[in-house]
Amino acid sequence: MTQVQQAKEGKTMTAGKIQPMGNRVLLRRLEQEEKLKGGILLPDTAKKKQEQAEVIAVGPGKQDKNGALIPMPVKVGDRVLIEKYTGQEVTFDDEEYMIVRADDLIAIIEG
């Protein structure tokens, strides 16, 4: 995969030419709701970082001792739970992403 693509509002959008290496995964944090149940709006400084993210791109995987490729546990478009303070944050084409190792993913969110 040479170009990262994602579906957004029925359109195919290009996130850039970022290809994770090895068993790394490119993620975009999912937006947190800005309003509390009582109707109070939260300023950006009061929002906590969201632990849910969307998989934008995946690396080829890592190799075992015999050189066989271990498949990645996630695919592009999956929603995942991540550890709060993990990965490397990067900005590319004015978009914020995270690059994490597949081992740092906690769970895949289905549905």
Contacts in CASP RR format, 6 or more apart in sequence:
PFRMAT RR
TARGET T0000
AUTHOR 0000-0000-0000
METHOD contacts of the structure
MODEL  1
MTQVQQAKEGKTMTAGKIQPMGNRVLLRRLEQEEKLKGGILLPDTAKKKQ
EQAEVIAVGPGKQDKNGALIPMPVKVGDRVLIEKYTGQEVTFDDEEYMIV
RADDLIAIIEG
1 19 0 8 1.000
1 57 0 8 1.000
2 17 0 8 1.000
2 19 0 8 1.000
3 14 0 8 1.000
3 16 0 8 1.000
3 17 0 8 1.000
4 14 0 8 1.000
4 15 0 8 1.000
4 16 0 8 1.000
4 17 0 8 1.000
4 18 0 8 1.000
4 19 0 8 1.000
4 26 0 8 1.000
4 56 0 8 1.000
4 57 0 8 1.000
5 12 0 8 1.000
5 13 0 8 1.000
5 14 0 8 1.000
5 15 0 8 1.000
5 76 0 8 1.000
6 12 0 8 1.000
6 13 0 8 1.000
6 15 0 8 1.000
6 54 0 8 1.000
6 56 0 8 1.000
6 76 0 8 1.000
6 77 0 8 1.000
7 13 0 8 1.000
7 77 0 8 1.000
15 26 0 8 1.000
15 28 0 8 1.000
15 56 0 8 1.000
15 57 0 8 1.000
15 92 0 8 1.000
15 93 0 8 1.000
15 95 0 8 1.000
15 97 0 8 1.000
16 92 0 8 1.000
16 93 0 8 1.000
18 26 0 8 1.000
18 56 0 8 1.000
18 57 0 8 1.000
18 90 0 8 1.000
18 92 0 8 1.000
18 97 0 8 1.000
19 57 0 8 1.000
19 59 0 8 1.000
20 26 0 8 1.000
20 57 0 8 1.000
20 58 0 8 1.000
20 59 0 8 1.000
20 99 0 8 1.000
21 59 0 8 1.000
22 59 0 8 1.000
22 60 0 8 1.000
22 61 0 8 1.000
22 62 0 8 1.000
23 59 0 8 1.000
23 61 0 8 1.000
23 62 0 8 1.000
23 70 0 8 1.000
23 72 0 8 1.000
23 101 0 8 1.000
23 102 0 8 1.000
23 103 0 8 1.000
24 58 0 8 1.000
24 59 0 8 1.000
24 99 0 8 1.000
24 100 0 8 1.000
24 101 0 8 1.000
24 102 0 8 1.000
25 55 0 8 1.000
25 57 0 8 1.000
25 58 0 8 1.000
25 59 0 8 1.000
25 72 0 8 1.000
25 74 0 8 1.000
25 80 0 8 1.000
25 99 0 8 1.000
25 100 0 8 1.000
25 101 0 8 1.000
25 102 0 8 1.000
25 105 0 8 1.000
26 55 0 8 1.000
26 56 0 8 1.000
26 57 0 8 1.000
26 58 0 8 1.000
26 97 0 8 1.000
26 98 0 8 1.000
26 99 0 8 1.000
27 53 0 8 1.000
27 54 0 8 1.000
27 55 0 8 1.000
27 56 0 8 1.000
27 80 0 8 1.000
27 82 0 8 1.000
27 97 0 8 1.000
27 98 0 8 1.000
27 99 0 8 1.000
27 100 0 8 1.000
28 53 0 8 1.000
28 54 0 8 1.000
28 56 0 8 1.000
28 95 0 8 1.000
28 96 0 8 1.000
28 97 0 8 1.000
28 98 0 8 1.000
29 49 0 8 1.000
29 50 0 8 1.000
29 52 0 8 1.000
29 53 0 8 1.000
29 96 0 8 1.000
29 98 0 8 1.000
30 50 0 8 1.000
30 52 0 8 1.000
30 53 0 8 1.000
30 54 0 8 1.000
30 79 0 8 1.000
31 50 0 8 1.000
32 47 0 8 1.000
32 48 0 8 1.000
32 50 0 8 1.000
34 41 0 8 1.000
34 42 0 8 1.000
34 47 0 8 1.000
35 41 0 8 1.000
35 42 0 8 1.000
36 42 0 8 1.000
49 84 0 8 1.000
51 81 0 8 1.000
51 82 0 8 1.000
51 83 0 8 1.000
51 84 0 8 1.000
51 106 0 8 1.000
52 79 0 8 1.000
52 80 0 8 1.000
52 81 0 8 1.000
52 82 0 8 1.000
52 109 0 8 1.000
53 79 0 8 1.000
53 80 0 8 1.000
53 82 0 8 1.000
53 98 0 8 1.000
54 77 0 8 1.000
54 78 0 8 1.000
54 79 0 8 1.000
54 80 0 8 1.000
55 74 0 8 1.000
55 75 0 8 1.000
55 76 0 8 1.000
55 77 0 8 1.000
55 78 0 8 1.000
55 79 0 8 1.000
55 80 0 8 1.000
56 76 0 8 1.000
56 77 0 8 1.000
56 97 0 8 1.000
57 76 0 8 1.000
58 72 0 8 1.000
58 74 0 8 1.000
58 75 0 8 1.000
58 76 0 8 1.000
58 102 0 8 1.000
59 72 0 8 1.000
60 69 0 8 1.000
60 72 0 8 1.000
61 69 0 8 1.000
61 70 0 8 1.000
61 71 0 8 1.000
61 72 0 8 1.000
61 102 0 8 1.000
62 69 0 8 1.000
62 70 0 8 1.000
63 69 0 8 1.000
63 70 0 8 1.000
64 70 0 8 1.000
72 102 0 8 1.000
73 102 0 8 1.000
73 105 0 8 1.000
73 108 0 8 1.000
74 80 0 8 1.000
74 102 0 8 1.000
74 105 0 8 1.000
74 108 0 8 1.000
78 108 0 8 1.000
78 109 0 8 1.000
79 108 0 8 1.000
79 109 0 8 1.000
79 111 0 8 1.000
80 105 0 8 1.000
80 106 0 8 1.000
80 107 0 8 1.000
80 108 0 8 1.000
80 109 0 8 1.000
81 105 0 8 1.000
81 106 0 8 1.000
81 107 0 8 1.000
81 109 0 8 1.000
82 98 0 8 1.000
82 100 0 8 1.000
82 104 0 8 1.000
82 105 0 8 1.000
82 106 0 8 1.000
83 104 0 8 1.000
83 106 0 8 1.000
86 100 0 8 1.000
86 104 0 8 1.000
87 98 0 8 1.000
87 99 0 8 1.000
87 100 0 8 1.000
87 101 0 8 1.000
87 104 0 8 1.000
88 98 0 8 1.000
88 99 0 8 1.000
88 100 0 8 1.000
89 96 0 8 1.000
89 97 0 8 1.000
89 98 0 8 1.000
90 96 0 8 1.000
90 97 0 8 1.000
90 98 0 8 1.000
90 99 0 8 1.000
91 97 0 8 1.000
END
